[in-house]
């Protein structure tokens, strides 16, 4: 996390010396988030995706054909999974503060600009909820990721790809896909020692320069 924050700071400082233009955007939209579950010897099965939301601030530091896009965003992730051993459906929602650092290729489209690229991200968990749906009842609990008794890890890390278009008017639309590398289960929850659960997120956002 410290290395990525340092790179973000270095990028912002060096951009004043080398870049042609710096634009700052605010954007918001929806996340279609799911869980990639490797059950190991457990009885867990990945189920449906959930629709959550995202809110981001980022800079586009333009170097001609390429841009550096550091940012910070609030992102909802998670998904549904089924525990066959207990006949229960789990609906997991996790909320992260995320620091992405993308490098994109700029392509002119008339007076507008299309961009394609990707890069790494690091996330810090802010909390979440876990809803358990049983055959006869359901219950919802708040997740405190900072506690030693937590079943889900505080942080996440991965990489993503992004594509979008910036219009001459200052509006923009983008789509991105993020692939989590980290197992978000803690050792406490990984009862058999061979279970992994990773975030998979497809996002669609709309924004404007300011």
N, C-alpha and C positions, 0 to 999 in steps of 0.2 A: 504494500500500500504506500509506504514512504517513497519507494522508487518511482511509482507512477505519479505521485503528487509532485515530486521533484522535477520529473520530466514535463509535467503540465506547467509548473512555474517557469522552467527554463524556456519552454516554447513561447510562453506569453512575453517574456522579457526579450528574447532574441527576435521575436516577430517585429518589434519596433524598429529594428535595424535592417532587416532583410525583406520583409514582406511588402507587397504592393498595396494591399488593402486588408483591413480587419473589420468584419461585420459580426455583430452579436445578435443572437436569435433567442427567442423564447418559443417553445413549442410544447404541445400537449396532445394526448391521444389515447388510444386503447392498446392494451397488451393481450394477446391470446397466448396464455401461458399453460404449459403442461409439464409433467414430470417424466423423466426417463428413468424407469425403475428396473434395476437388475436385482431380482429377488433372492439370488443365491439359493440357500436352503430354506428360506422363509416362504410364507404363503401370500406375499404382497404382489399385486398386479396393478400396473398403470391403467388409469381409466380416462375420463374426459378432461378436456382443457377447460380453463376458466377465463372469463373476460375481466381484466382488471384495468388499470390506467397508468399513465406515465406523465410526468411534467419535467421539462428539461430547460436548462440554460446552457448555451454553448457558443463558442466563437468559431468563425470561419476565417482562418489566417491564410490569405491567398498568396501563392507563389507562382502564379501563372496557370500552367496546366494542372498543378497539384495544389491541394489545400490541406492544412492541418486543422483538425476539428477537436479540440479539447472541450470538455464540458463537465457538468454535474447534473444529475437527475434523480428524481424520486420515481421509483419503479415498483409496481406490484407484480409479484411472480407467485408460482406455486402450481397447483393442479389437484386432480382427484386421483386417489388410489384405493384399491379394495384389499381388505384383509380377509382372505378366504378362511383362515383358521378361526376367526371370530364372527364371520358373516357381517362385517361392518364396512361401510363406505366412509372414507376420510376425505374431507375437503380442506386442503391446505392453502392458506394465503399468507405470503411473506412480503414484507415491505422493506425495501432497501434504499439507501443513499448510494448512488453509483457514480463512479468516475470513469468515463470512457475516453479513449484517445484514438481517434480515427484518422487515417490518411486517405484522401479521396482524389480521384481523377476528375477534372472538370471538362465538360464537353458542351460547347455552344450549341444551342437549339434556337436559332433566330435571335430574338432579344432576350431570351431566357437562358438559364444555365442548368444542365443536368450534371449530376455527380454520382460516382460509384466508388466504393472503397470498403474499408473495414479496419479493425484494430482490436486491441485488448481492452478489458475493463476489470475493475475491482469494485466490490460492493461491500458495504457494511449494513448489517441487518438492524432495523429499527423496531421490529416486533411483527406481530401477525396474529392470525386466528386459526384454530383447527376445529372443524365441525365434524362430529362423529354421528353418522346416520345408521341406526340399528333397525332391525325389522319392526320393533314396536315403539321406538322413541329416537330422539336425536338430542345432542347436546353440543354446546359451543364453548370453547375455552380460549382465553387470551394467552398468547405465547410470549414469555419473557426470555429472550435469547441470551441475556447477560448472565443468567443464573447457571450454576454448575449442574443443576438438575434438568437443564433444557435438553429436549430431544433433537433440536435442529441447531445447526451451527450459526454463529454470529456473522460470518463472512462468506462471500462467494467470489469466484474469479472465473474468467472465461474470455471468449473472443466473439466478435460479431461482424456481420457484413451490413452495409447500408447502401441505399440507392434513393435518389430523390430528384426533385427539380425546384429550382429557385426562379420565381417569376420576376419580371422587371418591376412589378408593383411592390416588391418586398415580401410577398407571401411565398411560402414554400410548403411542400408536402414531401414526406419521406416514409420509406418502409425499411425496417431492419429486422434481422434475425440474430438472436444471441444464443450461443452454445455454452452452457456452464460446464466447467471442467471439474469443479469441486464436488465431493460428496457432501450434501448438506445435512446428512444424518450425523449426530454425535455418536461416540463410542457407546454411550449409555443406551441409545435407541437401536444401535446396530447389534442386536442381541446374538445373532448367529455369527457375526464377524465377517460375513461375505455379502452383505446387502449394500447397494449403492443407489442413491437417489439424486438426480441432477436436474437443474433447471433448463427448460427449453422455452424460448420466448420469441414470438412474432409480434412486432409492434408496427402500428400505423399512426403517424403524427402529422399535425398541421401547425404551422408557426408563422412568425413574422419578424422581420428585422427591427431593432429599436436602437 
